[in-house]
């Protein structure tokens, strides 16, 4: 983990991004006070798998998508 100042980050942004992509964690600070962390995002977001748990929901009430009476004040 390396800590750089805002000025350093502005002048060396491309190099810092490349280092973050290589797995390093970069802290950007104002003076000696850390402000933000520069780190790479995961290469792919987690994918939702439809039908992963077939048969788990066996019954859905016919009024499933209706607003309950005691929540009527919140939907006005």
PDB file of N, CA, C and O in Angstrom:
ATOM      1  N   UNK A   1       0.856  -1.175   0.000  1.00  0.00           N
ATOM      2  CA  UNK A   1       0.000   0.000   0.000  1.00  0.00           C
ATOM      3  C   UNK A   1       0.898   1.231   0.000  1.00  0.00           C
ATOM      4  O   UNK A   1       1.808   1.363   0.818  1.00  0.00           O
ATOM      5  N   UNK A   2       0.618   2.116  -0.929  1.00  0.00           N
ATOM      6  CA  UNK A   2       1.378   3.356  -1.017  1.00  0.00           C
ATOM      7  C   UNK A   2       0.436   4.528  -0.798  1.00  0.00           C
ATOM      8  O   UNK A   2      -0.718   4.505  -1.227  1.00  0.00           O
ATOM      9  N   UNK A   3       0.940   5.547  -0.128  1.00  0.00           N
ATOM     10  CA  UNK A   3       0.158   6.766   0.080  1.00  0.00           C
ATOM     11  C   UNK A   3       0.799   7.883  -0.727  1.00  0.00           C
ATOM     12  O   UNK A   3       2.003   8.122  -0.630  1.00  0.00           O
ATOM     13  N   UNK A   4      -0.020   8.566  -1.527  1.00  0.00           N
ATOM     14  CA  UNK A   4       0.454   9.686  -2.339  1.00  0.00           C
ATOM     15  C   UNK A   4      -0.418  10.904  -2.046  1.00  0.00           C
ATOM     16  O   UNK A   4      -1.542  10.774  -1.563  1.00  0.00           O
ATOM     17  N   UNK A   5       0.107  12.073  -2.340  1.00  0.00           N
ATOM     18  CA  UNK A   5      -0.673  13.299  -2.149  1.00  0.00           C
ATOM     19  C   UNK A   5      -1.598  13.506  -3.347  1.00  0.00           C
ATOM     20  O   UNK A   5      -1.449  12.858  -4.384  1.00  0.00           O
ATOM     21  N   UNK A   6      -2.538  14.406  -3.187  1.00  0.00           N
ATOM     22  CA  UNK A   6      -3.463  14.724  -4.277  1.00  0.00           C
ATOM     23  C   UNK A   6      -2.684  15.222  -5.492  1.00  0.00           C
ATOM     24  O   UNK A   6      -2.985  14.846  -6.625  1.00  0.00           O
ATOM     25  N   UNK A   7      -1.691  16.060  -5.255  1.00  0.00           N
ATOM     26  CA  UNK A   7      -0.876  16.584  -6.362  1.00  0.00           C
ATOM     27  C   UNK A   7      -0.149  15.456  -7.089  1.00  0.00           C
ATOM     28  O   UNK A   7      -0.134  15.415  -8.319  1.00  0.00           O
ATOM     29  N   UNK A   8       0.456  14.536  -6.328  1.00  0.00           N
ATOM     30  CA  UNK A   8       1.123  13.391  -6.953  1.00  0.00           C
ATOM     31  C   UNK A   8       0.133  12.555  -7.759  1.00  0.00           C
ATOM     32  O   UNK A   8       0.436  12.114  -8.867  1.00  0.00           O
ATOM     33  N   UNK A   9      -1.045  12.344  -7.194  1.00  0.00           N
ATOM     34  CA  UNK A   9      -2.056  11.537  -7.877  1.00  0.00           C
ATOM     35  C   UNK A   9      -2.481  12.193  -9.185  1.00  0.00           C
ATOM     36  O   UNK A   9      -2.684  11.511 -10.190  1.00  0.00           O
ATOM     37  N   UNK A  10      -2.616  13.509  -9.172  1.00  0.00           N
ATOM     38  CA  UNK A  10      -3.035  14.215 -10.381  1.00  0.00           C
ATOM     39  C   UNK A  10      -1.967  14.129 -11.463  1.00  0.00           C
ATOM     40  O   UNK A  10      -2.294  13.980 -12.640  1.00  0.00           O
ATOM     41  N   UNK A  11      -0.707  14.221 -11.085  1.00  0.00           N
ATOM     42  CA  UNK A  11       0.355  14.206 -12.093  1.00  0.00           C
ATOM     43  C   UNK A  11       0.721  12.797 -12.535  1.00  0.00           C
ATOM     44  O   UNK A  11       1.270  12.627 -13.624  1.00  0.00           O
ATOM     45  N   UNK A  12       0.436  11.783 -11.727  1.00  0.00           N
ATOM     46  CA  UNK A  12       0.819  10.411 -12.042  1.00  0.00           C
ATOM     47  C   UNK A  12      -0.392   9.477 -12.123  1.00  0.00           C
ATOM     48  O   UNK A  12      -0.266   8.280 -11.864  1.00  0.00           O
ATOM     49  N   UNK A  13      -1.551  10.006 -12.475  1.00  0.00           N
ATOM     50  CA  UNK A  13      -2.777   9.220 -12.419  1.00  0.00           C
ATOM     51  C   UNK A  13      -2.707   7.949 -13.256  1.00  0.00           C
ATOM     52  O   UNK A  13      -3.088   6.883 -12.773  1.00  0.00           O
ATOM     53  N   UNK A  14      -2.234   8.030 -14.487  1.00  0.00           N
ATOM     54  CA  UNK A  14      -2.181   6.845 -15.341  1.00  0.00           C
ATOM     55  C   UNK A  14      -1.328   5.757 -14.708  1.00  0.00           C
ATOM     56  O   UNK A  14      -1.729   4.594 -14.686  1.00  0.00           O
ATOM     57  N   UNK A  15      -0.165   6.116 -14.197  1.00  0.00           N
ATOM     58  CA  UNK A  15       0.729   5.142 -13.565  1.00  0.00           C
ATOM     59  C   UNK A  15       0.081   4.539 -12.325  1.00  0.00           C
ATOM     60  O   UNK A  15       0.214   3.339 -12.087  1.00  0.00           O
ATOM     61  N   UNK A  16      -0.617   5.346 -11.531  1.00  0.00           N
ATOM     62  CA  UNK A  16      -1.274   4.841 -10.327  1.00  0.00           C
ATOM     63  C   UNK A  16      -2.428   3.905 -10.673  1.00  0.00           C
ATOM     64  O   UNK A  16      -2.642   2.898  -9.997  1.00  0.00           O
ATOM     65  N   UNK A  17      -3.163   4.236 -11.718  1.00  0.00           N
ATOM     66  CA  UNK A  17      -4.252   3.347 -12.160  1.00  0.00           C
ATOM     67  C   UNK A  17      -3.673   2.010 -12.593  1.00  0.00           C
ATOM     68  O   UNK A  17      -4.221   0.961 -12.254  1.00  0.00           O
ATOM     69  N   UNK A  18      -2.582   2.033 -13.331  1.00  0.00           N
ATOM     70  CA  UNK A  18      -1.965   0.789 -13.778  1.00  0.00           C
ATOM     71  C   UNK A  18      -1.499  -0.049 -12.587  1.00  0.00           C
ATOM     72  O   UNK A  18      -1.649  -1.271 -12.588  1.00  0.00           O
ATOM     73  N   UNK A  19      -0.940   0.602 -11.581  1.00  0.00           N
ATOM     74  CA  UNK A  19      -0.501  -0.128 -10.388  1.00  0.00           C
ATOM     75  C   UNK A  19      -1.697  -0.729  -9.652  1.00  0.00           C
ATOM     76  O   UNK A  19      -1.617  -1.844  -9.138  1.00  0.00           O
ATOM     77  N   UNK A  20      -2.807   0.013  -9.602  1.00  0.00           N
ATOM     78  CA  UNK A  20      -4.020  -0.516  -8.963  1.00  0.00           C
ATOM     79  C   UNK A  20      -4.531  -1.728  -9.739  1.00  0.00           C
ATOM     80  O   UNK A  20      -4.957  -2.713  -9.137  1.00  0.00           O
ATOM     81  N   UNK A  21      -4.492  -1.663 -11.060  1.00  0.00           N
ATOM     82  CA  UNK A  21      -4.910  -2.797 -11.879  1.00  0.00           C
ATOM     83  C   UNK A  21      -3.997  -4.008 -11.678  1.00  0.00           C
ATOM     84  O   UNK A  21      -4.415  -5.149 -11.872  1.00  0.00           O
ATOM     85  N   UNK A  22      -2.765  -3.750 -11.292  1.00  0.00           N
ATOM     86  CA  UNK A  22      -1.819  -4.833 -11.015  1.00  0.00           C
ATOM     87  C   UNK A  22      -1.986  -5.392  -9.602  1.00  0.00           C
ATOM     88  O   UNK A  22      -1.261  -6.302  -9.199  1.00  0.00           O
ATOM     89  N   UNK A  23      -2.945  -4.842  -8.850  1.00  0.00           N
ATOM     90  CA  UNK A  23      -3.250  -5.399  -7.532  1.00  0.00           C
ATOM     91  C   UNK A  23      -2.836  -4.547  -6.343  1.00  0.00           C
ATOM     92  O   UNK A  23      -3.131  -4.902  -5.202  1.00  0.00           O
ATOM     93  N   UNK A  24      -2.166  -3.442  -6.582  1.00  0.00           N
ATOM     94  CA  UNK A  24      -1.752  -2.588  -5.468  1.00  0.00           C
ATOM     95  C   UNK A  24      -2.913  -1.730  -4.983  1.00  0.00           C
ATOM     96  O   UNK A  24      -3.846  -1.435  -5.730  1.00  0.00           O
ATOM     97  N   UNK A  25      -2.837  -1.342  -3.731  1.00  0.00           N
ATOM     98  CA  UNK A  25      -3.813  -0.416  -3.161  1.00  0.00           C
ATOM     99  C   UNK A  25      -3.098   0.913  -2.964  1.00  0.00           C
ATOM    100  O   UNK A  25      -2.047   0.977  -2.327  1.00  0.00           O
ATOM    101  N   UNK A  26      -3.673   1.965  -3.514  1.00  0.00           N
ATOM    102  CA  UNK A  26      -3.081   3.294  -3.444  1.00  0.00           C
ATOM    103  C   UNK A  26      -3.995   4.174  -2.596  1.00  0.00           C
ATOM    104  O   UNK A  26      -5.202   4.228  -2.833  1.00  0.00           O
ATOM    105  N   UNK A  27      -3.422   4.865  -1.608  1.00  0.00           N
ATOM    106  CA  UNK A  27      -4.173   5.801  -0.774  1.00  0.00           C
ATOM    107  C   UNK A  27      -3.811   7.209  -1.220  1.00  0.00           C
ATOM    108  O   UNK A  27      -2.633   7.552  -1.330  1.00  0.00           O
ATOM    109  N   UNK A  28      -4.830   8.023  -1.476  1.00  0.00           N
ATOM    110  CA  UNK A  28      -4.614   9.417  -1.857  1.00  0.00           C
ATOM    111  C   UNK A  28      -4.926  10.265  -0.632  1.00  0.00           C
ATOM    112  O   UNK A  28      -5.996  10.156  -0.033  1.00  0.00           O
ATOM    113  N   UNK A  29      -3.967  11.112  -0.275  1.00  0.00           N
ATOM    114  CA  UNK A  29      -4.073  11.878   0.966  1.00  0.00           C
ATOM    115  C   UNK A  29      -3.943  13.369   0.706  1.00  0.00           C
ATOM    116  O   UNK A  29      -3.372  13.804  -0.293  1.00  0.00           O
ATOM    117  N   UNK A  30      -4.486  14.126   1.629  1.00  0.00           N
ATOM    118  CA  UNK A  30      -4.292  15.580   1.642  1.00  0.00           C
ATOM    119  C   UNK A  30      -3.307  15.837   2.773  1.00  0.00           C
ATOM    120  O   UNK A  30      -3.650  15.753   3.952  1.00  0.00           O
ATOM    121  N   UNK A  31      -2.087  16.150   2.388  1.00  0.00           N
ATOM    122  CA  UNK A  31      -1.033  16.223   3.396  1.00  0.00           C
ATOM    123  C   UNK A  31      -0.767  14.819   3.911  1.00  0.00           C
ATOM    124  O   UNK A  31      -0.400  13.928   3.145  1.00  0.00           O
ATOM    125  N   UNK A  32      -0.954  14.624   5.220  1.00  0.00           N
ATOM    126  CA  UNK A  32      -0.767  13.281   5.782  1.00  0.00           C
ATOM    127  C   UNK A  32      -2.098  12.611   6.119  1.00  0.00           C
ATOM    128  O   UNK A  32      -2.124  11.510   6.668  1.00  0.00           O
ATOM    129  N   UNK A  33      -3.207  13.286   5.784  1.00  0.00           N
ATOM    130  CA  UNK A  33      -4.539  12.749   6.111  1.00  0.00           C
ATOM    131  C   UNK A  33      -5.094  11.949   4.929  1.00  0.00           C
ATOM    132  O   UNK A  33      -5.392  12.534   3.888  1.00  0.00           O
ATOM    133  N   UNK A  34      -5.242  10.617   5.067  1.00  0.00           N
ATOM    134  CA  UNK A  34      -5.793   9.801   3.979  1.00  0.00           C
ATOM    135  C   UNK A  34      -7.227  10.216   3.643  1.00  0.00           C
ATOM    136  O   UNK A  34      -8.039  10.459   4.536  1.00  0.00           O
ATOM    137  N   UNK A  35      -7.526  10.293   2.343  1.00  0.00           N
ATOM    138  CA  UNK A  35      -8.867  10.694   1.893  1.00  0.00           C
ATOM    139  C   UNK A  35      -9.582   9.589   1.140  1.00  0.00           C
ATOM    140  O   UNK A  35     -10.729   9.270   1.452  1.00  0.00           O
ATOM    141  N   UNK A  36      -8.922   9.002   0.153  1.00  0.00           N
ATOM    142  CA  UNK A  36      -9.573   7.997  -0.692  1.00  0.00           C
ATOM    143  C   UNK A  36      -8.611   6.855  -0.984  1.00  0.00           C
ATOM    144  O   UNK A  36      -7.395   6.979  -0.840  1.00  0.00           O
ATOM    145  N   UNK A  37      -9.203   5.732  -1.404  1.00  0.00           N
ATOM    146  CA  UNK A  37      -8.431   4.544  -1.763  1.00  0.00           C
ATOM    147  C   UNK A  37      -8.643   4.277  -3.251  1.00  0.00           C
ATOM    148  O   UNK A  37      -9.777   4.283  -3.730  1.00  0.00           O
ATOM    149  N   UNK A  38      -7.578   4.049  -3.962  1.00  0.00           N
ATOM    150  CA  UNK A  38      -7.643   3.699  -5.383  1.00  0.00           C
ATOM    151  C   UNK A  38      -7.324   2.219  -5.486  1.00  0.00           C
ATOM    152  O   UNK A  38      -6.214   1.786  -5.180  1.00  0.00           O
ATOM    153  N   UNK A  39      -8.310   1.452  -5.921  1.00  0.00           N
ATOM    154  CA  UNK A  39      -8.089   0.028  -6.116  1.00  0.00           C
ATOM    155  C   UNK A  39      -8.948  -0.443  -7.280  1.00  0.00           C
ATOM    156  O   UNK A  39      -9.996   0.131  -7.575  1.00  0.00           O
ATOM    157  N   UNK A  40      -8.489  -1.482  -7.921  1.00  0.00           N
ATOM    158  CA  UNK A  40      -9.180  -1.994  -9.103  1.00  0.00           C
ATOM    159  C   UNK A  40     -10.497  -2.651  -8.715  1.00  0.00           C
ATOM    160  O   UNK A  40     -10.622  -3.242  -7.643  1.00  0.00           O
ATOM    161  N   UNK A  41     -11.469  -2.536  -9.601  1.00  0.00           N
ATOM    162  CA  UNK A  41     -12.738  -3.232  -9.430  1.00  0.00           C
ATOM    163  C   UNK A  41     -12.576  -4.678  -9.882  1.00  0.00           C
ATOM    164  O   UNK A  41     -11.678  -4.988 -10.664  1.00  0.00           O
ATOM    165  N   UNK A  42     -13.441  -5.561  -9.392  1.00  0.00           N
ATOM    166  CA  UNK A  42     -13.385  -6.943  -9.882  1.00  0.00           C
ATOM    167  C   UNK A  42     -13.579  -6.959 -11.399  1.00  0.00           C
ATOM    168  O   UNK A  42     -14.277  -6.111 -11.954  1.00  0.00           O
ATOM    169  N   UNK A  43     -12.963  -7.921 -12.049  1.00  0.00           N
ATOM    170  CA  UNK A  43     -13.015  -7.949 -13.510  1.00  0.00           C
ATOM    171  C   UNK A  43     -14.430  -8.116 -14.052  1.00  0.00           C
ATOM    172  O   UNK A  43     -14.767  -7.544 -15.088  1.00  0.00           O
ATOM    173  N   UNK A  44     -15.253  -8.889 -13.365  1.00  0.00           N
ATOM    174  CA  UNK A  44     -16.638  -9.052 -13.778  1.00  0.00           C
ATOM    175  C   UNK A  44     -17.537  -8.976 -12.562  1.00  0.00           C
ATOM    176  O   UNK A  44     -17.231  -9.566 -11.526  1.00  0.00           O
ATOM    177  N   UNK A  45     -18.640  -8.260 -12.675  1.00  0.00           N
ATOM    178  CA  UNK A  45     -19.587  -8.267 -11.552  1.00  0.00           C
ATOM    179  C   UNK A  45     -20.188  -9.660 -11.373  1.00  0.00           C
ATOM    180  O   UNK A  45     -20.263 -10.443 -12.320  1.00  0.00           O
ATOM    181  N   UNK A  46     -20.606  -9.950 -10.170  1.00  0.00           N
ATOM    182  CA  UNK A  46     -21.229 -11.246  -9.895  1.00  0.00           C
ATOM    183  C   UNK A  46     -22.481 -11.392 -10.753  1.00  0.00           C
ATOM    184  O   UNK A  46     -23.279 -10.461 -10.867  1.00  0.00           O
ATOM    185  N   UNK A  47     -22.643 -12.555 -11.348  1.00  0.00           N
ATOM    186  CA  UNK A  47     -23.792 -12.789 -12.212  1.00  0.00           C
ATOM    187  C   UNK A  47     -24.887 -13.488 -11.422  1.00  0.00           C
ATOM    188  O   UNK A  47     -24.629 -14.387 -10.622  1.00  0.00           O
ATOM    189  N   UNK A  48     -26.104 -13.054 -11.667  1.00  0.00           N
ATOM    190  CA  UNK A  48     -27.254 -13.725 -11.070  1.00  0.00           C
ATOM    191  C   UNK A  48     -27.615 -14.897 -11.959  1.00  0.00           C
ATOM    192  O   UNK A  48     -27.676 -14.765 -13.182  1.00  0.00           O
ATOM    193  N   UNK A  49     -27.849 -16.015 -11.357  1.00  0.00           N
ATOM    194  CA  UNK A  49     -28.205 -17.208 -12.115  1.00  0.00           C
ATOM    195  C   UNK A  49     -29.687 -17.468 -11.903  1.00  0.00           C
ATOM    196  O   UNK A  49     -30.116 -17.861 -10.818  1.00  0.00           O
ATOM    197  N   UNK A  50     -30.462 -17.241 -12.960  1.00  0.00           N
ATOM    198  CA  UNK A  50     -31.890 -17.476 -12.867  1.00  0.00           C
ATOM    199  C   UNK A  50     -32.155 -18.974 -12.859  1.00  0.00           C
ATOM    200  O   UNK A  50     -31.520 -19.734 -13.590  1.00  0.00           O
ATOM    201  N   UNK A  51     -33.084 -19.379 -12.037  1.00  0.00           N
ATOM    202  CA  UNK A  51     -33.425 -20.785 -11.950  1.00  0.00           C
ATOM    203  C   UNK A  51     -32.432 -21.592 -11.138  1.00  0.00           C
ATOM    204  O   UNK A  51     -32.380 -22.816 -11.255  1.00  0.00           O
ATOM    205  N   UNK A  52     -31.643 -20.916 -10.316  1.00  0.00           N
ATOM    206  CA  UNK A  52     -30.618 -21.600  -9.532  1.00  0.00           C
ATOM    207  C   UNK A  52     -31.228 -22.521  -8.473  1.00  0.00           C
ATOM    208  O   UNK A  52     -30.656 -23.560  -8.141  1.00  0.00           O
ATOM    209  N   UNK A  53     -32.384 -22.137  -7.952  1.00  0.00           N
ATOM    210  CA  UNK A  53     -33.036 -22.923  -6.910  1.00  0.00           C
ATOM    211  C   UNK A  53     -34.436 -23.328  -7.356  1.00  0.00           C
ATOM    212  O   UNK A  53     -35.418 -22.852  -6.787  1.00  0.00           O
ATOM    213  N   UNK A  54     -34.550 -24.188  -8.354  1.00  0.00           N
ATOM    214  CA  UNK A  54     -35.883 -24.564  -8.834  1.00  0.00           C
ATOM    215  C   UNK A  54     -36.672 -25.297  -7.753  1.00  0.00           C
ATOM    216  O   UNK A  54     -36.134 -26.121  -7.014  1.00  0.00           O
ATOM    217  N   UNK A  55     -37.963 -24.973  -7.683  1.00  0.00           N
ATOM    218  CA  UNK A  55     -38.840 -25.628  -6.727  1.00  0.00           C
ATOM    219  C   UNK A  55     -38.783 -25.052  -5.333  1.00  0.00           C
ATOM    220  O   UNK A  55     -39.512 -25.517  -4.457  1.00  0.00           O
ATOM    221  N   UNK A  56     -37.931 -24.041  -5.085  1.00  0.00           N
ATOM    222  CA  UNK A  56     -37.809 -23.472  -3.747  1.00  0.00           C
ATOM    223  C   UNK A  56     -39.087 -22.732  -3.355  1.00  0.00           C
ATOM    224  O   UNK A  56     -39.540 -22.847  -2.216  1.00  0.00           O
ATOM    225  N   UNK A  57     -39.673 -21.976  -4.283  1.00  0.00           N
ATOM    226  CA  UNK A  57     -40.938 -21.292  -4.021  1.00  0.00           C
ATOM    227  C   UNK A  57     -42.041 -22.176  -4.582  1.00  0.00           C
ATOM    228  O   UNK A  57     -42.161 -22.356  -5.794  1.00  0.00           O
ATOM    229  N   UNK A  58     -42.826 -22.710  -3.697  1.00  0.00           N
ATOM    230  CA  UNK A  58     -43.862 -23.646  -4.127  1.00  0.00           C
ATOM    231  C   UNK A  58     -45.212 -22.960  -4.323  1.00  0.00           C
ATOM    232  O   UNK A  58     -46.055 -23.432  -5.085  1.00  0.00           O
ATOM    233  N   UNK A  59     -45.404 -21.842  -3.625  1.00  0.00           N
ATOM    234  CA  UNK A  59     -46.696 -21.172  -3.708  1.00  0.00           C
ATOM    235  C   UNK A  59     -46.490 -19.677  -3.526  1.00  0.00           C
ATOM    236  O   UNK A  59     -45.700 -19.251  -2.682  1.00  0.00           O
ATOM    237  N   UNK A  60     -47.202 -18.878  -4.318  1.00  0.00           N
ATOM    238  CA  UNK A  60     -47.181 -17.436  -4.166  1.00  0.00           C
ATOM    239  C   UNK A  60     -48.625 -16.978  -4.054  1.00  0.00           C
ATOM    240  O   UNK A  60     -49.458 -17.299  -4.901  1.00  0.00           O
ATOM    241  N   UNK A  61     -48.910 -16.231  -3.011  1.00  0.00           N
ATOM    242  CA  UNK A  61     -50.276 -15.772  -2.769  1.00  0.00           C
ATOM    243  C   UNK A  61     -50.769 -14.916  -3.934  1.00  0.00           C
ATOM    244  O   UNK A  61     -49.982 -14.209  -4.563  1.00  0.00           O
ATOM    245  N   UNK A  62     -52.045 -14.976  -4.216  1.00  0.00           N
ATOM    246  CA  UNK A  62     -52.608 -14.218  -5.330  1.00  0.00           C
ATOM    247  C   UNK A  62     -52.525 -12.709  -5.094  1.00  0.00           C
ATOM    248  O   UNK A  62     -52.520 -11.933  -6.050  1.00  0.00           O
ATOM    249  N   UNK A  63     -52.458 -12.284  -3.819  1.00  0.00           N
ATOM    250  CA  UNK A  63     -52.370 -10.859  -3.517  1.00  0.00           C
ATOM    251  C   UNK A  63     -50.927 -10.440  -3.184  1.00  0.00           C
ATOM    252  O   UNK A  63     -50.716  -9.452  -2.481  1.00  0.00           O
ATOM    253  N   UNK A  64     -49.957 -11.177  -3.678  1.00  0.00           N
ATOM    254  CA  UNK A  64     -48.548 -10.934  -3.386  1.00  0.00           C
ATOM    255  C   UNK A  64     -48.128  -9.494  -3.665  1.00  0.00           C
ATOM    256  O   UNK A  64     -47.414  -8.902  -2.856  1.00  0.00           O
ATOM    257  N   UNK A  65     -48.550  -8.921  -4.779  1.00  0.00           N
ATOM    258  CA  UNK A  65     -48.095  -7.592  -5.166  1.00  0.00           C
ATOM    259  C   UNK A  65     -49.047  -6.471  -4.758  1.00  0.00           C
ATOM    260  O   UNK A  65     -48.901  -5.345  -5.234  1.00  0.00           O
ATOM    261  N   UNK A  66     -49.998  -6.745  -3.906  1.00  0.00           N
ATOM    262  CA  UNK A  66     -50.902  -5.707  -3.428  1.00  0.00           C
ATOM    263  C   UNK A  66     -50.347  -5.100  -2.143  1.00  0.00           C
ATOM    264  O   UNK A  66     -49.700  -5.781  -1.347  1.00  0.00           O
ATOM    265  N   UNK A  67     -50.608  -3.817  -1.957  1.00  0.00           N
ATOM    266  CA  UNK A  67     -50.135  -3.124  -0.759  1.00  0.00           C
ATOM    267  C   UNK A  67     -50.992  -3.497   0.438  1.00  0.00           C
ATOM    268  O   UNK A  67     -52.217  -3.391   0.369  1.00  0.00           O
ATOM    269  N   UNK A  68     -50.375  -3.934   1.544  1.00  0.00           N
ATOM    270  CA  UNK A  68     -51.145  -4.248   2.749  1.00  0.00           C
ATOM    271  C   UNK A  68     -51.856  -3.005   3.271  1.00  0.00           C
ATOM    272  O   UNK A  68     -51.363  -1.889   3.106  1.00  0.00           O
ATOM    273  N   UNK A  69     -53.001  -3.194   3.893  1.00  0.00           N
ATOM    274  CA  UNK A  69     -53.800  -2.071   4.387  1.00  0.00           C
ATOM    275  C   UNK A  69     -53.015  -1.184   5.345  1.00  0.00           C
ATOM    276  O   UNK A  69     -53.147   0.039   5.293  1.00  0.00           O
ATOM    277  N   UNK A  70     -52.206  -1.771   6.215  1.00  0.00           N
ATOM    278  CA  UNK A  70     -51.484  -0.967   7.185  1.00  0.00           C
ATOM    279  C   UNK A  70     -50.316  -0.159   6.577  1.00  0.00           C
ATOM    280  O   UNK A  70     -49.663   0.601   7.291  1.00  0.00           O
ATOM    281  N   UNK A  71     -50.053  -0.316   5.282  1.00  0.00           N
ATOM    282  CA  UNK A  71     -49.035   0.484   4.604  1.00  0.00           C
ATOM    283  C   UNK A  71     -49.659   1.528   3.679  1.00  0.00           C
ATOM    284  O   UNK A  71     -48.933   2.232   2.977  1.00  0.00           O
ATOM    285  N   UNK A  72     -50.938   1.639   3.665  1.00  0.00           N
ATOM    286  CA  UNK A  72     -51.616   2.565   2.756  1.00  0.00           C
ATOM    287  C   UNK A  72     -51.157   4.006   2.952  1.00  0.00           C
ATOM    288  O   UNK A  72     -51.050   4.756   1.981  1.00  0.00           O
ATOM    289  N   UNK A  73     -50.887   4.402   4.188  1.00  0.00           N
ATOM    290  CA  UNK A  73     -50.448   5.784   4.460  1.00  0.00           C
ATOM    291  C   UNK A  73     -49.080   6.085   3.840  1.00  0.00           C
ATOM    292  O   UNK A  73     -48.774   7.247   3.571  1.00  0.00           O
ATOM    293  N   UNK A  74     -48.267   5.079   3.613  1.00  0.00           N
ATOM    294  CA  UNK A  74     -46.923   5.276   3.084  1.00  0.00           C
ATOM    295  C   UNK A  74     -46.894   5.371   1.573  1.00  0.00           C
ATOM    296  O   UNK A  74     -45.886   5.805   1.015  1.00  0.00           O
ATOM    297  N   UNK A  75     -47.941   4.990   0.899  1.00  0.00           N
ATOM    298  CA  UNK A  75     -47.944   4.972  -0.558  1.00  0.00           C
ATOM    299  C   UNK A  75     -48.680   6.139  -1.174  1.00  0.00           C
ATOM    300  O   UNK A  75     -48.812   6.200  -2.397  1.00  0.00           O
ATOM    301  N   UNK A  76     -49.156   7.054  -0.380  1.00  0.00           N
ATOM    302  CA  UNK A  76     -49.934   8.172  -0.905  1.00  0.00           C
ATOM    303  C   UNK A  76     -49.062   9.179  -1.600  1.00  0.00           C
ATOM    304  O   UNK A  76     -49.561  10.186  -2.101  1.00  0.00           O
TER     305      UNK A  76
END
